[in-house]
Amino acid sequence: MPRPDRFRKAVVALLKEAGRPMHYAEIGRHLKETGLWAEVREPEKIAKVRLSALARWERSPVVALGEGLYALREEGGTRPEP
């Protein structure tokens, strides 16, 4: 499994590319399909845990919007609308 900093960079790039909030299951499946988590058996569960931890970090570029949705923090440190 990749280190947390590689996970963070991959999630930020994915959310920028998507341009919208994404559900943790969708993020997990995408990371498995792209090969970053090729050996992970349950990518949705791992993504849920890692995204939850990442969103709790004060300086995180990712915020939790509720109902399993995650988005990039907007400029100025504000949370985007769900």
mmCIF file of the N, C-alpha and C atoms, coordinates in Angstrom:
data_MODEL
# 
_entry.id   MODEL 
# 
loop_
_atom_site.group_PDB 
_atom_site.id 
_atom_site.type_symbol 
_atom_site.label_atom_id 
_atom_site.label_alt_id 
_atom_site.label_comp_id 
_atom_site.label_asym_id 
_atom_site.label_entity_id 
_atom_site.label_seq_id 
_atom_site.pdbx_PDB_ins_code 
_atom_site.Cartn_x 
_atom_site.Cartn_y 
_atom_site.Cartn_z 
_atom_site.occupancy 
_atom_site.B_iso_or_equiv 
_atom_site.pdbx_formal_charge 
_atom_site.auth_seq_id 
_atom_site.auth_comp_id 
_atom_site.auth_asym_id 
_atom_site.auth_atom_id 
_atom_site.pdbx_PDB_model_num 
ATOM 1   N N  . MET A 1 1  ? 0.846   -1.174 0.000   1.00 0.00 ? 1  MET A N  1 
ATOM 2   C CA . MET A 1 1  ? 0.000   0.000  0.000   1.00 0.00 ? 1  MET A CA 1 
ATOM 3   C C  . MET A 1 1  ? 0.893   1.239  0.000   1.00 0.00 ? 1  MET A C  1 
ATOM 4   N N  . PRO A 1 2  ? 0.529   2.265  -0.792  1.00 0.00 ? 2  PRO A N  1 
ATOM 5   C CA . PRO A 1 2  ? 1.362   3.464  -0.887  1.00 0.00 ? 2  PRO A CA 1 
ATOM 6   C C  . PRO A 1 2  ? 1.364   4.261  0.417   1.00 0.00 ? 2  PRO A C  1 
ATOM 7   N N  . ARG A 1 3  ? 2.402   5.044  0.578   1.00 0.00 ? 3  ARG A N  1 
ATOM 8   C CA . ARG A 1 3  ? 2.528   5.895  1.757   1.00 0.00 ? 3  ARG A CA 1 
ATOM 9   C C  . ARG A 1 3  ? 1.434   6.962  1.747   1.00 0.00 ? 3  ARG A C  1 
ATOM 10  N N  . PRO A 1 4  ? 1.108   7.498  2.928   1.00 0.00 ? 4  PRO A N  1 
ATOM 11  C CA . PRO A 1 4  ? 0.045   8.510  3.013   1.00 0.00 ? 4  PRO A CA 1 
ATOM 12  C C  . PRO A 1 4  ? 0.266   9.735  2.138   1.00 0.00 ? 4  PRO A C  1 
ATOM 13  N N  . ASP A 1 5  ? 1.513   10.167 1.943   1.00 0.00 ? 5  ASP A N  1 
ATOM 14  C CA . ASP A 1 5  ? 1.731   11.346 1.107   1.00 0.00 ? 5  ASP A CA 1 
ATOM 15  C C  . ASP A 1 5  ? 1.411   11.062 -0.363  1.00 0.00 ? 5  ASP A C  1 
ATOM 16  N N  . ARG A 1 6  ? 1.668   9.843  -0.830  1.00 0.00 ? 6  ARG A N  1 
ATOM 17  C CA . ARG A 1 6  ? 1.292   9.483  -2.209  1.00 0.00 ? 6  ARG A CA 1 
ATOM 18  C C  . ARG A 1 6  ? -0.221  9.409  -2.342  1.00 0.00 ? 6  ARG A C  1 
ATOM 19  N N  . PHE A 1 7  ? -0.891  8.915  -1.298  1.00 0.00 ? 7  PHE A N  1 
ATOM 20  C CA . PHE A 1 7  ? -2.351  8.865  -1.293  1.00 0.00 ? 7  PHE A CA 1 
ATOM 21  C C  . PHE A 1 7  ? -2.921  10.275 -1.370  1.00 0.00 ? 7  PHE A C  1 
ATOM 22  N N  . ARG A 1 8  ? -2.406  11.171 -0.535  1.00 0.00 ? 8  ARG A N  1 
ATOM 23  C CA . ARG A 1 8  ? -2.896  12.553 -0.511  1.00 0.00 ? 8  ARG A CA 1 
ATOM 24  C C  . ARG A 1 8  ? -2.726  13.215 -1.885  1.00 0.00 ? 8  ARG A C  1 
ATOM 25  N N  . LYS A 1 9  ? -1.560  13.067 -2.472  1.00 0.00 ? 9  LYS A N  1 
ATOM 26  C CA . LYS A 1 9  ? -1.308  13.671 -3.788  1.00 0.00 ? 9  LYS A CA 1 
ATOM 27  C C  . LYS A 1 9  ? -2.232  13.092 -4.853  1.00 0.00 ? 9  LYS A C  1 
ATOM 28  N N  . ALA A 1 10 ? -2.466  11.777 -4.804  1.00 0.00 ? 10 ALA A N  1 
ATOM 29  C CA . ALA A 1 10 ? -3.348  11.137 -5.781  1.00 0.00 ? 10 ALA A CA 1 
ATOM 30  C C  . ALA A 1 10 ? -4.787  11.609 -5.615  1.00 0.00 ? 10 ALA A C  1 
ATOM 31  N N  . VAL A 1 11 ? -5.241  11.756 -4.374  1.00 0.00 ? 11 VAL A N  1 
ATOM 32  C CA . VAL A 1 11 ? -6.608  12.207 -4.121  1.00 0.00 ? 11 VAL A CA 1 
ATOM 33  C C  . VAL A 1 11 ? -6.783  13.661 -4.563  1.00 0.00 ? 11 VAL A C  1 
ATOM 34  N N  . VAL A 1 12 ? -5.821  14.507 -4.260  1.00 0.00 ? 12 VAL A N  1 
ATOM 35  C CA . VAL A 1 12 ? -5.904  15.918 -4.673  1.00 0.00 ? 12 VAL A CA 1 
ATOM 36  C C  . VAL A 1 12 ? -5.959  16.008 -6.196  1.00 0.00 ? 12 VAL A C  1 
ATOM 37  N N  . ALA A 1 13 ? -5.107  15.254 -6.880  1.00 0.00 ? 13 ALA A N  1 
ATOM 38  C CA . ALA A 1 13 ? -5.110  15.270 -8.347  1.00 0.00 ? 13 ALA A CA 1 
ATOM 39  C C  . ALA A 1 13 ? -6.437  14.759 -8.894  1.00 0.00 ? 13 ALA A C  1 
ATOM 40  N N  . LEU A 1 14 ? -6.978  13.722 -8.301  1.00 0.00 ? 14 LEU A N  1 
ATOM 41  C CA . LEU A 1 14 ? -8.252  13.158 -8.751  1.00 0.00 ? 14 LEU A CA 1 
ATOM 42  C C  . LEU A 1 14 ? -9.392  14.150 -8.566  1.00 0.00 ? 14 LEU A C  1 
ATOM 43  N N  . LEU A 1 15 ? -9.445  14.799 -7.402  1.00 0.00 ? 15 LEU A N  1 
ATOM 44  C CA . LEU A 1 15 ? -10.518 15.765 -7.146  1.00 0.00 ? 15 LEU A CA 1 
ATOM 45  C C  . LEU A 1 15 ? -10.395 16.998 -8.048  1.00 0.00 ? 15 LEU A C  1 
ATOM 46  N N  . LYS A 1 16 ? -9.152  17.418 -8.331  1.00 0.00 ? 16 LYS A N  1 
ATOM 47  C CA . LYS A 1 16 ? -8.959  18.544 -9.265  1.00 0.00 ? 16 LYS A CA 1 
ATOM 48  C C  . LYS A 1 16 ? -9.449  18.165 -10.654 1.00 0.00 ? 16 LYS A C  1 
ATOM 49  N N  . GLU A 1 17 ? -9.099  16.971 -11.083 1.00 0.00 ? 17 GLU A N  1 
ATOM 50  C CA . GLU A 1 17 ? -9.498  16.498 -12.409 1.00 0.00 ? 17 GLU A CA 1 
ATOM 51  C C  . GLU A 1 17 ? -11.017 16.382 -12.514 1.00 0.00 ? 17 GLU A C  1 
ATOM 52  N N  . ALA A 1 18 ? -11.647 15.860 -11.471 1.00 0.00 ? 18 ALA A N  1 
ATOM 53  C CA . ALA A 1 18 ? -13.103 15.675 -11.482 1.00 0.00 ? 18 ALA A CA 1 
ATOM 54  C C  . ALA A 1 18 ? -13.829 17.008 -11.413 1.00 0.00 ? 18 ALA A C  1 
ATOM 55  N N  . GLY A 1 19 ? -13.282 17.947 -10.647 1.00 0.00 ? 19 GLY A N  1 
ATOM 56  C CA . GLY A 1 19 ? -13.912 19.260 -10.532 1.00 0.00 ? 19 GLY A CA 1 
ATOM 57  C C  . GLY A 1 19 ? -15.207 19.245 -9.731  1.00 0.00 ? 19 GLY A C  1 
ATOM 58  N N  . ARG A 1 20 ? -15.392 18.215 -8.916  1.00 0.00 ? 20 ARG A N  1 
ATOM 59  C CA . ARG A 1 20 ? -16.617 18.083 -8.120  1.00 0.00 ? 20 ARG A CA 1 
ATOM 60  C C  . ARG A 1 20 ? -16.309 17.214 -6.914  1.00 0.00 ? 20 ARG A C  1 
ATOM 61  N N  . PRO A 1 21 ? -17.163 17.258 -5.877  1.00 0.00 ? 21 PRO A N  1 
ATOM 62  C CA . PRO A 1 21 ? -16.983 16.342 -4.749  1.00 0.00 ? 21 PRO A CA 1 
ATOM 63  C C  . PRO A 1 21 ? -17.164 14.894 -5.216  1.00 0.00 ? 21 PRO A C  1 
ATOM 64  N N  . MET A 1 22 ? -16.467 13.983 -4.542  1.00 0.00 ? 22 MET A N  1 
ATOM 65  C CA . MET A 1 22 ? -16.562 12.578 -4.891  1.00 0.00 ? 22 MET A CA 1 
ATOM 66  C C  . MET A 1 22 ? -16.803 11.743 -3.643  1.00 0.00 ? 22 MET A C  1 
ATOM 67  N N  . HIS A 1 23 ? -17.489 10.618 -3.804  1.00 0.00 ? 23 HIS A N  1 
ATOM 68  C CA . HIS A 1 23 ? -17.755 9.688  -2.718  1.00 0.00 ? 23 HIS A CA 1 
ATOM 69  C C  . HIS A 1 23 ? -16.502 8.842  -2.491  1.00 0.00 ? 23 HIS A C  1 
ATOM 70  N N  . TYR A 1 24 ? -16.275 8.453  -1.235  1.00 0.00 ? 24 TYR A N  1 
ATOM 71  C CA . TYR A 1 24 ? -15.070 7.681  -0.916  1.00 0.00 ? 24 TYR A CA 1 
ATOM 72  C C  . TYR A 1 24 ? -14.997 6.367  -1.700  1.00 0.00 ? 24 TYR A C  1 
ATOM 73  N N  . ALA A 1 25 ? -16.130 5.741  -1.974  1.00 0.00 ? 25 ALA A N  1 
ATOM 74  C CA . ALA A 1 25 ? -16.119 4.485  -2.729  1.00 0.00 ? 25 ALA A CA 1 
ATOM 75  C C  . ALA A 1 25 ? -15.636 4.717  -4.158  1.00 0.00 ? 25 ALA A C  1 
ATOM 76  N N  . GLU A 1 26 ? -16.056 5.808  -4.736  1.00 0.00 ? 26 GLU A N  1 
ATOM 77  C CA . GLU A 1 26 ? -15.635 6.161  -6.096  1.00 0.00 ? 26 GLU A CA 1 
ATOM 78  C C  . GLU A 1 26 ? -14.126 6.450  -6.125  1.00 0.00 ? 26 GLU A C  1 
ATOM 79  N N  . ILE A 1 27 ? -13.639 7.141  -5.115  1.00 0.00 ? 27 ILE A N  1 
ATOM 80  C CA . ILE A 1 27 ? -12.205 7.435  -5.022  1.00 0.00 ? 27 ILE A CA 1 
ATOM 81  C C  . ILE A 1 27 ? -11.412 6.141  -4.867  1.00 0.00 ? 27 ILE A C  1 
ATOM 82  N N  . GLY A 1 28 ? -11.858 5.263  -3.985  1.00 0.00 ? 28 GLY A N  1 
ATOM 83  C CA . GLY A 1 28 ? -11.177 3.982  -3.773  1.00 0.00 ? 28 GLY A CA 1 
ATOM 84  C C  . GLY A 1 28 ? -11.121 3.143  -5.031  1.00 0.00 ? 28 GLY A C  1 
ATOM 85  N N  . ARG A 1 29 ? -12.247 3.053  -5.739  1.00 0.00 ? 29 ARG A N  1 
ATOM 86  C CA . ARG A 1 29 ? -12.273 2.269  -6.990  1.00 0.00 ? 29 ARG A CA 1 
ATOM 87  C C  . ARG A 1 29 ? -11.322 2.870  -8.023  1.00 0.00 ? 29 ARG A C  1 
ATOM 88  N N  . HIS A 1 30 ? -11.300 4.190  -8.114  1.00 0.00 ? 30 HIS A N  1 
ATOM 89  C CA . HIS A 1 30 ? -10.426 4.845  -9.085  1.00 0.00 ? 30 HIS A CA 1 
ATOM 90  C C  . HIS A 1 30 ? -8.951  4.559  -8.765  1.00 0.00 ? 30 HIS A C  1 
ATOM 91  N N  . LEU A 1 31 ? -8.579  4.635  -7.484  1.00 0.00 ? 31 LEU A N  1 
ATOM 92  C CA . LEU A 1 31 ? -7.190  4.370  -7.102  1.00 0.00 ? 31 LEU A CA 1 
ATOM 93  C C  . LEU A 1 31 ? -6.800  2.928  -7.418  1.00 0.00 ? 31 LEU A C  1 
ATOM 94  N N  . LYS A 1 32 ? -7.728  2.000  -7.266  1.00 0.00 ? 32 LYS A N  1 
ATOM 95  C CA . LYS A 1 32 ? -7.454  0.594  -7.603  1.00 0.00 ? 32 LYS A CA 1 
ATOM 96  C C  . LYS A 1 32 ? -7.305  0.439  -9.118  1.00 0.00 ? 32 LYS A C  1 
ATOM 97  N N  . GLU A 1 33 ? -8.204  1.070  -9.874  1.00 0.00 ? 33 GLU A N  1 
ATOM 98  C CA . GLU A 1 33 ? -8.171  0.958  -11.338 1.00 0.00 ? 33 GLU A CA 1 
ATOM 99  C C  . GLU A 1 33 ? -6.916  1.570  -11.934 1.00 0.00 ? 33 GLU A C  1 
ATOM 100 N N  . THR A 1 34 ? -6.410  2.640  -11.335 1.00 0.00 ? 34 THR A N  1 
ATOM 101 C CA . THR A 1 34 ? -5.212  3.290  -11.872 1.00 0.00 ? 34 THR A CA 1 
ATOM 102 C C  . THR A 1 34 ? -3.931  2.583  -11.470 1.00 0.00 ? 34 THR A C  1 
ATOM 103 N N  . GLY A 1 35 ? -4.025  1.605  -10.572 1.00 0.00 ? 35 GLY A N  1 
ATOM 104 C CA . GLY A 1 35 ? -2.859  0.823  -10.199 1.00 0.00 ? 35 GLY A CA 1 
ATOM 105 C C  . GLY A 1 35 ? -2.169  1.254  -8.919  1.00 0.00 ? 35 GLY A C  1 
ATOM 106 N N  . LEU A 1 36 ? -2.547  2.401  -8.356  1.00 0.00 ? 36 LEU A N  1 
ATOM 107 C CA . LEU A 1 36 ? -1.916  2.842  -7.116  1.00 0.00 ? 36 LEU A CA 1 
ATOM 108 C C  . LEU A 1 36 ? -2.201  1.856  -5.991  1.00 0.00 ? 36 LEU A C  1 
ATOM 109 N N  . TRP A 1 37 ? -3.404  1.317  -5.980  1.00 0.00 ? 37 TRP A N  1 
ATOM 110 C CA . TRP A 1 37 ? -3.807  0.331  -4.972  1.00 0.00 ? 37 TRP A CA 1 
ATOM 111 C C  . TRP A 1 37 ? -4.074  -1.018 -5.634  1.00 0.00 ? 37 TRP A C  1 
ATOM 112 N N  . ALA A 1 38 ? -3.231  -1.430 -6.534  1.00 0.00 ? 38 ALA A N  1 
ATOM 113 C CA . ALA A 1 38 ? -3.448  -2.659 -7.292  1.00 0.00 ? 38 ALA A CA 1 
ATOM 114 C C  . ALA A 1 38 ? -3.617  -3.884 -6.399  1.00 0.00 ? 38 ALA A C  1 
ATOM 115 N N  . GLU A 1 39 ? -2.927  -3.920 -5.260  1.00 0.00 ? 39 GLU A N  1 
ATOM 116 C CA . GLU A 1 39 ? -2.971  -5.092 -4.393  1.00 0.00 ? 39 GLU A CA 1 
ATOM 117 C C  . GLU A 1 39 ? -3.975  -4.974 -3.251  1.00 0.00 ? 39 GLU A C  1 
ATOM 118 N N  . VAL A 1 40 ? -4.689  -3.867 -3.166  1.00 0.00 ? 40 VAL A N  1 
ATOM 119 C CA . VAL A 1 40 ? -5.658  -3.666 -2.082  1.00 0.00 ? 40 VAL A CA 1 
ATOM 120 C C  . VAL A 1 40 ? -6.942  -4.416 -2.417  1.00 0.00 ? 40 VAL A C  1 
ATOM 121 N N  . ARG A 1 41 ? -7.416  -5.241 -1.478  1.00 0.00 ? 41 ARG A N  1 
ATOM 122 C CA . ARG A 1 41 ? -8.614  -6.043 -1.725  1.00 0.00 ? 41 ARG A CA 1 
ATOM 123 C C  . ARG A 1 41 ? -9.909  -5.253 -1.550  1.00 0.00 ? 41 ARG A C  1 
ATOM 124 N N  . GLU A 1 42 ? -9.953  -4.339 -0.603  1.00 0.00 ? 42 GLU A N  1 
ATOM 125 C CA . GLU A 1 42 ? -11.173 -3.576 -0.328  1.00 0.00 ? 42 GLU A CA 1 
ATOM 126 C C  . GLU A 1 42 ? -10.869 -2.076 -0.403  1.00 0.00 ? 42 GLU A C  1 
ATOM 127 N N  . PRO A 1 43 ? -10.715 -1.549 -1.616  1.00 0.00 ? 43 PRO A N  1 
ATOM 128 C CA . PRO A 1 43 ? -10.305 -0.147 -1.748  1.00 0.00 ? 43 PRO A CA 1 
ATOM 129 C C  . PRO A 1 43 ? -11.312 0.848  -1.172  1.00 0.00 ? 43 PRO A C  1 
ATOM 130 N N  . GLU A 1 44 ? -12.604 0.510  -1.197  1.00 0.00 ? 44 GLU A N  1 
ATOM 131 C CA . GLU A 1 44 ? -13.605 1.435  -0.666  1.00 0.00 ? 44 GLU A CA 1 
ATOM 132 C C  . GLU A 1 44 ? -13.423 1.619  0.836   1.00 0.00 ? 44 GLU A C  1 
ATOM 133 N N  . LYS A 1 45 ? -13.180 0.519  1.548   1.00 0.00 ? 45 LYS A N  1 
ATOM 134 C CA . LYS A 1 45 ? -12.991 0.603  3.006   1.00 0.00 ? 45 LYS A CA 1 
ATOM 135 C C  . LYS A 1 45 ? -11.724 1.374  3.358   1.00 0.00 ? 45 LYS A C  1 
ATOM 136 N N  . ILE A 1 46 ? -10.641 1.086  2.660   1.00 0.00 ? 46 ILE A N  1 
ATOM 137 C CA . ILE A 1 46 ? -9.373  1.764  2.936   1.00 0.00 ? 46 ILE A CA 1 
ATOM 138 C C  . ILE A 1 46 ? -9.503  3.251  2.617   1.00 0.00 ? 46 ILE A C  1 
ATOM 139 N N  . ALA A 1 47 ? -10.155 3.585  1.511   1.00 0.00 ? 47 ALA A N  1 
ATOM 140 C CA . ALA A 1 47 ? -10.343 4.990  1.146   1.00 0.00 ? 47 ALA A CA 1 
ATOM 141 C C  . ALA A 1 47 ? -11.162 5.718  2.209   1.00 0.00 ? 47 ALA A C  1 
ATOM 142 N N  . LYS A 1 48 ? -12.184 5.063  2.740   1.00 0.00 ? 48 LYS A N  1 
ATOM 143 C CA . LYS A 1 48 ? -13.019 5.686  3.769   1.00 0.00 ? 48 LYS A CA 1 
ATOM 144 C C  . LYS A 1 48 ? -12.192 6.055  4.994   1.00 0.00 ? 48 LYS A C  1 
ATOM 145 N N  . VAL A 1 49 ? -11.368 5.128  5.445   1.00 0.00 ? 49 VAL A N  1 
ATOM 146 C CA . VAL A 1 49 ? -10.539 5.357  6.635   1.00 0.00 ? 49 VAL A CA 1 
ATOM 147 C C  . VAL A 1 49 ? -9.500  6.443  6.373   1.00 0.00 ? 49 VAL A C  1 
ATOM 148 N N  . ARG A 1 50 ? -8.803  6.328  5.252   1.00 0.00 ? 50 ARG A N  1 
ATOM 149 C CA . ARG A 1 50 ? -7.736  7.295  4.958   1.00 0.00 ? 50 ARG A CA 1 
ATOM 150 C C  . ARG A 1 50 ? -8.283  8.690  4.680   1.00 0.00 ? 50 ARG A C  1 
ATOM 151 N N  . LEU A 1 51 ? -9.393  8.784  3.958   1.00 0.00 ? 51 LEU A N  1 
ATOM 152 C CA . LEU A 1 51 ? -9.976  10.101 3.686   1.00 0.00 ? 51 LEU A CA 1 
ATOM 153 C C  . LEU A 1 51 ? -10.498 10.747 4.958   1.00 0.00 ? 51 LEU A C  1 
ATOM 154 N N  . SER A 1 52 ? -11.073 9.950  5.831   1.00 0.00 ? 52 SER A N  1 
ATOM 155 C CA . SER A 1 52 ? -11.562 10.468 7.103   1.00 0.00 ? 52 SER A CA 1 
ATOM 156 C C  . SER A 1 52 ? -10.412 11.068 7.907   1.00 0.00 ? 52 SER A C  1 
ATOM 157 N N  . ALA A 1 53 ? -9.300  10.363 7.971   1.00 0.00 ? 53 ALA A N  1 
ATOM 158 C CA . ALA A 1 53 ? -8.124  10.856 8.694   1.00 0.00 ? 53 ALA A CA 1 
ATOM 159 C C  . ALA A 1 53 ? -7.550  12.098 8.020   1.00 0.00 ? 53 ALA A C  1 
ATOM 160 N N  . LEU A 1 54 ? -7.488  12.088 6.704   1.00 0.00 ? 54 LEU A N  1 
ATOM 161 C CA . LEU A 1 54 ? -6.951  13.225 5.960   1.00 0.00 ? 54 LEU A CA 1 
ATOM 162 C C  . LEU A 1 54 ? -7.807  14.470 6.170   1.00 0.00 ? 54 LEU A C  1 
ATOM 163 N N  . ALA A 1 55 ? -9.115  14.320 6.157   1.00 0.00 ? 55 ALA A N  1 
ATOM 164 C CA . ALA A 1 55 ? -10.011 15.467 6.309   1.00 0.00 ? 55 ALA A CA 1 
ATOM 165 C C  . ALA A 1 55 ? -9.961  16.057 7.720   1.00 0.00 ? 55 ALA A C  1 
ATOM 166 N N  . ARG A 1 56 ? -9.583  15.261 8.717   1.00 0.00 ? 56 ARG A N  1 
ATOM 167 C CA . ARG A 1 56 ? -9.481  15.775 10.094  1.00 0.00 ? 56 ARG A CA 1 
ATOM 168 C C  . ARG A 1 56 ? -8.222  16.595 10.326  1.00 0.00 ? 56 ARG A C  1 
ATOM 169 N N  . TRP A 1 57 ? -7.245  16.451 9.448   1.00 0.00 ? 57 TRP A N  1 
ATOM 170 C CA . TRP A 1 57 ? -5.991  17.195 9.562   1.00 0.00 ? 57 TRP A CA 1 
ATOM 171 C C  . TRP A 1 57 ? -6.283  18.671 9.311   1.00 0.00 ? 57 TRP A C  1 
ATOM 172 N N  . GLU A 1 58 ? -5.825  19.536 10.185  1.00 0.00 ? 58 GLU A N  1 
ATOM 173 C CA . GLU A 1 58 ? -6.131  20.971 10.129  1.00 0.00 ? 58 GLU A CA 1 
ATOM 174 C C  . GLU A 1 58 ? -5.720  21.626 8.813   1.00 0.00 ? 58 GLU A C  1 
ATOM 175 N N  . ARG A 1 59 ? -4.580  21.239 8.266   1.00 0.00 ? 59 ARG A N  1 
ATOM 176 C CA . ARG A 1 59 ? -4.082  21.865 7.034   1.00 0.00 ? 59 ARG A CA 1 
ATOM 177 C C  . ARG A 1 59 ? -4.367  21.034 5.798   1.00 0.00 ? 59 ARG A C  1 
ATOM 178 N N  . SER A 1 60 ? -5.286  20.124 5.880   1.00 0.00 ? 60 SER A N  1 
ATOM 179 C CA . SER A 1 60 ? -5.578  19.226 4.771   1.00 0.00 ? 60 SER A CA 1 
ATOM 180 C C  . SER A 1 60 ? -6.167  19.974 3.572   1.00 0.00 ? 60 SER A C  1 
ATOM 181 N N  . PRO A 1 61 ? -5.766  19.572 2.368   1.00 0.00 ? 61 PRO A N  1 
ATOM 182 C CA . PRO A 1 61 ? -6.375  20.146 1.174   1.00 0.00 ? 61 PRO A CA 1 
ATOM 183 C C  . PRO A 1 61 ? -7.748  19.529 0.883   1.00 0.00 ? 61 PRO A C  1 
ATOM 184 N N  . VAL A 1 62 ? -8.119  18.510 1.658   1.00 0.00 ? 62 VAL A N  1 
ATOM 185 C CA . VAL A 1 62 ? -9.375  17.787 1.440   1.00 0.00 ? 62 VAL A CA 1 
ATOM 186 C C  . VAL A 1 62 ? -10.295 17.995 2.641   1.00 0.00 ? 62 VAL A C  1 
ATOM 187 N N  . VAL A 1 63 ? -11.582 18.224 2.364   1.00 0.00 ? 63 VAL A N  1 
ATOM 188 C CA . VAL A 1 63 ? -12.570 18.383 3.433   1.00 0.00 ? 63 VAL A CA 1 
ATOM 189 C C  . VAL A 1 63 ? -13.695 17.369 3.243   1.00 0.00 ? 63 VAL A C  1 
ATOM 190 N N  . ALA A 1 64 ? -14.283 16.961 4.365   1.00 0.00 ? 64 ALA A N  1 
ATOM 191 C CA . ALA A 1 64 ? -15.441 16.068 4.335   1.00 0.00 ? 64 ALA A CA 1 
ATOM 192 C C  . ALA A 1 64 ? -16.696 16.911 4.265   1.00 0.00 ? 64 ALA A C  1 
ATOM 193 N N  . LEU A 1 65 ? -17.598 16.554 3.360   1.00 0.00 ? 65 LEU A N  1 
ATOM 194 C CA . LEU A 1 65 ? -18.851 17.294 3.200   1.00 0.00 ? 65 LEU A CA 1 
ATOM 195 C C  . LEU A 1 65 ? -20.027 16.575 3.833   1.00 0.00 ? 65 LEU A C  1 
ATOM 196 N N  . GLY A 1 66 ? -19.815 15.365 4.285   1.00 0.00 ? 66 GLY A N  1 
ATOM 197 C CA . GLY A 1 66 ? -20.895 14.565 4.849   1.00 0.00 ? 66 GLY A CA 1 
ATOM 198 C C  . GLY A 1 66 ? -21.376 13.538 3.844   1.00 0.00 ? 66 GLY A C  1 
ATOM 199 N N  . GLU A 1 67 ? -22.009 12.494 4.348   1.00 0.00 ? 67 GLU A N  1 
ATOM 200 C CA . GLU A 1 67 ? -22.561 11.420 3.520   1.00 0.00 ? 67 GLU A CA 1 
ATOM 201 C C  . GLU A 1 67 ? -21.505 10.764 2.626   1.00 0.00 ? 67 GLU A C  1 
ATOM 202 N N  . GLY A 1 68 ? -20.248 10.737 3.101   1.00 0.00 ? 68 GLY A N  1 
ATOM 203 C CA . GLY A 1 68 ? -19.192 10.066 2.352   1.00 0.00 ? 68 GLY A CA 1 
ATOM 204 C C  . GLY A 1 68 ? -18.585 10.878 1.233   1.00 0.00 ? 68 GLY A C  1 
ATOM 205 N N  . LEU A 1 69 ? -18.954 12.151 1.106   1.00 0.00 ? 69 LEU A N  1 
ATOM 206 C CA . LEU A 1 69 ? -18.428 13.002 0.041   1.00 0.00 ? 69 LEU A CA 1 
ATOM 207 C C  . LEU A 1 69 ? -17.213 13.784 0.519   1.00 0.00 ? 69 LEU A C  1 
ATOM 208 N N  . TYR A 1 70 ? -16.239 13.906 -0.362  1.00 0.00 ? 70 TYR A N  1 
ATOM 209 C CA . TYR A 1 70 ? -15.023 14.656 -0.076  1.00 0.00 ? 70 TYR A CA 1 
ATOM 210 C C  . TYR A 1 70 ? -14.753 15.606 -1.234  1.00 0.00 ? 70 TYR A C  1 
ATOM 211 N N  . ALA A 1 71 ? -14.194 16.780 -0.901  1.00 0.00 ? 71 ALA A N  1 
ATOM 212 C CA . ALA A 1 71 ? -13.890 17.787 -1.906  1.00 0.00 ? 71 ALA A CA 1 
ATOM 213 C C  . ALA A 1 71 ? -12.607 18.494 -1.529  1.00 0.00 ? 71 ALA A C  1 
ATOM 214 N N  . LEU A 1 72 ? -12.084 19.281 -2.459  1.00 0.00 ? 72 LEU A N  1 
ATOM 215 C CA . LEU A 1 72 ? -10.910 20.087 -2.170  1.00 0.00 ? 72 LEU A CA 1 
ATOM 216 C C  . LEU A 1 72 ? -11.328 21.311 -1.370  1.00 0.00 ? 72 LEU A C  1 
ATOM 217 N N  . ARG A 1 73 ? -10.467 21.705 -0.439  1.00 0.00 ? 73 ARG A N  1 
ATOM 218 C CA . ARG A 1 73 ? -10.712 22.915 0.340   1.00 0.00 ? 73 ARG A CA 1 
ATOM 219 C C  . ARG A 1 73 ? -10.577 24.105 -0.621  1.00 0.00 ? 73 ARG A C  1 
ATOM 220 N N  . GLU A 1 74 ? -11.474 25.054 -0.500  1.00 0.00 ? 74 GLU A N  1 
ATOM 221 C CA . GLU A 1 74 ? -11.426 26.220 -1.368  1.00 0.00 ? 74 GLU A CA 1 
ATOM 222 C C  . GLU A 1 74 ? -10.337 27.178 -0.880  1.00 0.00 ? 74 GLU A C  1 
ATOM 223 N N  . GLU A 1 75 ? -9.962  28.099 -1.754  1.00 0.00 ? 75 GLU A N  1 
ATOM 224 C CA . GLU A 1 75 ? -8.975  29.104 -1.393  1.00 0.00 ? 75 GLU A CA 1 
ATOM 225 C C  . GLU A 1 75 ? -9.458  29.875 -0.173  1.00 0.00 ? 75 GLU A C  1 
ATOM 226 N N  . GLY A 1 76 ? -8.550  30.211 0.710   1.00 0.00 ? 76 GLY A N  1 
ATOM 227 C CA . GLY A 1 76 ? -8.926  30.929 1.922   1.00 0.00 ? 76 GLY A CA 1 
ATOM 228 C C  . GLY A 1 76 ? -9.335  30.016 3.045   1.00 0.00 ? 76 GLY A C  1 
ATOM 229 N N  . GLY A 1 77 ? -9.250  28.693 2.837   1.00 0.00 ? 77 GLY A N  1 
ATOM 230 C CA . GLY A 1 77 ? -9.542  27.751 3.892   1.00 0.00 ? 77 GLY A CA 1 
ATOM 231 C C  . GLY A 1 77 ? -11.009 27.464 4.134   1.00 0.00 ? 77 GLY A C  1 
ATOM 232 N N  . THR A 1 78 ? -11.882 27.869 3.231   1.00 0.00 ? 78 THR A N  1 
ATOM 233 C CA . THR A 1 78 ? -13.312 27.628 3.440   1.00 0.00 ? 78 THR A CA 1 
ATOM 234 C C  . THR A 1 78 ? -13.728 26.289 2.864   1.00 0.00 ? 78 THR A C  1 
ATOM 235 N N  . ARG A 1 79 ? -14.862 25.807 3.344   1.00 0.00 ? 79 ARG A N  1 
ATOM 236 C CA . ARG A 1 79 ? -15.404 24.533 2.853   1.00 0.00 ? 79 ARG A CA 1 
ATOM 237 C C  . ARG A 1 79 ? -16.320 24.791 1.664   1.00 0.00 ? 79 ARG A C  1 
ATOM 238 N N  . PRO A 1 80 ? -16.224 23.977 0.622   1.00 0.00 ? 80 PRO A N  1 
ATOM 239 C CA . PRO A 1 80 ? -17.136 24.127 -0.519  1.00 0.00 ? 80 PRO A CA 1 
ATOM 240 C C  . PRO A 1 80 ? -18.553 23.674 -0.150  1.00 0.00 ? 80 PRO A C  1 
ATOM 241 N N  . GLU A 1 81 ? -19.503 24.133 -0.895  1.00 0.00 ? 81 GLU A N  1 
ATOM 242 C CA . GLU A 1 81 ? -20.885 23.707 -0.698  1.00 0.00 ? 81 GLU A CA 1 
ATOM 243 C C  . GLU A 1 81 ? -21.042 22.296 -1.255  1.00 0.00 ? 81 GLU A C  1 
ATOM 244 N N  . PRO A 1 82 ? -21.794 21.421 -0.559  1.00 0.00 ? 82 PRO A N  1 
ATOM 245 C CA . PRO A 1 82 ? -21.989 20.041 -1.055  1.00 0.00 ? 82 PRO A CA 1 
ATOM 246 C C  . PRO A 1 82 ? -22.791 19.975 -2.334  1.00 0.00 ? 82 PRO A C  1 
# 
